[in-house]
Amino acid sequence: MEIFERWESGIRGYCRAYPTVFASASGARQIDEDGRSYIDFFAGAGVLNFGHNDPRMKAAVIEYLQADGVVHSLDMYTTAKRRFIERFVEVILKPRAMDYRLQFMGPTGTNAVEAALKLARRVTGRRTVLAASNGFHGMTLGALACTANEYFRNAAGVPLDNVMRIPFENAAGGGVRMIRELQAAFAMASSGLEPLAAIMIEPIQAEGGVNVASREFLLALQDLAHSQGALLIFDDIQAGCGRTGSYFSFDGMGLSPDIICLAKGIGGFGTPMAMNLNKPEYDAHWSPGEHTGTFRGQDISFVAGAEALRYFTDDVLMSAVKTKGARMAEALQSLAQQHGQGFAVRGKGMMQALDVGDGALAKTVARHCFERGLLIGPCGCGGRVLKLIPPLVISDADLDEGLTIFAAALAAGIEEHRHAQS
Ligand SMILES: Cc1ncc(COP(=O)(O)O)c(C=O)c1O
C-alpha cells in the first residue's frame, strides 16, 4: 500500500476505511490481493446494482470490443448509443407513458445535476433553486451549492449561492405543512422572495442518511414548483435504476418531474454514464452543443447499459429486490430493538439503513465490518447512518452472511464504543 500513501493525493477517502488492495471482483464479492474475500454492501456507492462483472454485460462488452466497436464518440451517432436509446425508450419510458428527451453529458452525477440546473435557469430566466437539508447532489460548484454537507461545502473556496434551503421531510421543521406555508408565502405580493427557477430534490436521500420522502411531500414540492412556473428536478442518481424495487425511486406515485437526473447504475457494468430525462418542451430551450463534455459518448457504457435494461423487461429482479429489501429491513429492525438505544431503521427496497445516532460509533461498526469481511459505508449527518446497499443481484447466501457479519460487527462496535467512553 506504500505506493498509494507515498504518491496519491491526500484527498483519497474510502481507501482509508478499507485499507487493502482489491484485485478482483465478482457478483457481490470483492477479493483483495491476499485472497481475502469481502461481501460488498457498498456496491460502488450505488453504481454496481447488477454486481461486479455481470457475465452477460461482460460478454456484450467483449464482443463489442472484438468487433472493433467505436469506444469514444463524443455525441456522434453510434450503433451502441442507438441500441441503448431504443431499449431505454421501450423498456422504461413507454410502459410508463413518459415522454422525455434523453440528454447525455460528462459521465458523472454532478454533471447531470449541473446540466439540469442550467436548463432550469435558462427556461425560467431565474436563478434561485430550492434544495433540501442533507441533500447530496455532487461536487462541482452548481451541484455543490445544492449539496448541504458542511464538510464538502467548506472545500468550495467561493460562495455557494443562488440556493434556498428547506428542511427535508424528516428533518426538524420539515414536512408537507412547511411546504404549503412556503407556497403561500411565495404567492404573497411583496413577499420579498425571489421566484424559483427549480426545486432540486432526491426522492430518497442516499448520502444524506437514507431519508425517504413520502408521496405527499413530493407532491407538495411539485405543486410549489408548478404554482410559480419553476421546474421540478428529481435527482435519482443513487436511488434510481432499480435500487428500490422499481426503475425510478418515485415510480407509482403519480408525479411528473420536469427533469430526472440519472447516473451511477445506468452504465450497468460500473463504467460511467450520466443522463438527464428532460421534458421535451424544456429540452427545446437548449441550443446544439451548449452543454458539452468530451466523455458524453461512453459506448462501453451504452453496450453494458443496454444489457442491464434486460433486468427490467420482466419482474424477476424487481420482485427479488422487494423480498430481499424486506429481509434487510427486518434484520435491521431486530438489531435496533435488540440494542435498544434509540436506533432508527429507514429505507426502501435494497437501500436500507441503521441510524445509530453517533458518527464515531458508526465508524467503529464499519471498521468491525471490514475486519470481518464486509464492506459498508457510513453516511448521513456526522456519518452516523450505516447504509446497506448490496448489489441487487446478491445471492440469498451472501445477503444472509453479510447481515450476520453486520450483526456481530454492530455488537462489537457498541462494546468498543462503550469501553472508550467509560
Ligand atoms: C443523489 C446523488 N446525486 C449526485 C451525486 C454525484 O454523483 P457523482 O459522484 O457521480 O458526481 C451522487 C453521488 O453520490 C448522489 O448520490
The ligand as an SDF file (V2000), in Angstrom:
LIG
                    3D

 16 16  0  0  0  0  0  0  0  0999 V2000
  -28.0840   11.6060   -5.2880 C   0  0  0  0  0  0  0  0  0  0  0  0
  -26.7370   11.9160   -5.8580 C   0  0  0  0  0  0  0  0  0  0  0  0
  -26.6140   12.9310   -6.7270 N   0  0  0  0  0  0  0  0  0  0  0  0
  -25.4280   13.2340   -7.2830 C   0  0  0  0  0  0  0  0  0  0  0  0
  -24.2810   12.5260   -6.9590 C   0  0  0  0  0  0  0  0  0  0  0  0
  -22.9780   12.8890   -7.5920 C   0  0  0  0  0  0  0  0  0  0  0  0
  -22.5620   11.8870   -8.4630 O   0  0  0  0  0  0  0  0  0  0  0  0
  -21.0420   11.8050   -8.9370 P   0  0  0  0  0  0  0  0  0  0  0  0
  -20.2210   11.4600   -7.7360 O   0  0  0  0  0  0  0  0  0  0  0  0
  -21.0210   10.7400   -9.9850 O   0  0  0  0  0  0  0  0  0  0  0  0
  -20.6940   13.1470   -9.4770 O   0  0  0  0  0  0  0  0  0  0  0  0
  -24.3700   11.4610   -6.0500 C   0  0  0  0  0  0  0  0  0  0  0  0
  -23.1830   10.6950   -5.6520 C   0  0  0  0  0  0  0  0  0  0  0  0
  -23.1270   10.0200   -4.6600 O   0  0  0  0  0  0  0  0  0  0  0  0
  -25.6230   11.1630   -5.4730 C   0  0  0  0  0  0  0  0  0  0  0  0
  -25.7640   10.1580   -4.5920 O   0  0  0  0  0  0  0  0  0  0  0  0
  1  2  1  0
  2  3  1  0
  2 15  2  0
  3  4  2  0
  4  5  1  0
  5  6  1  0
  5 12  2  0
  6  7  1  0
  7  8  1  0
  8  9  2  0
  8 10  1  0
  8 11  1  0
 12 13  1  0
 12 15  1  0
 13 14  2  0
 15 16  1  0
M  END
$$$$
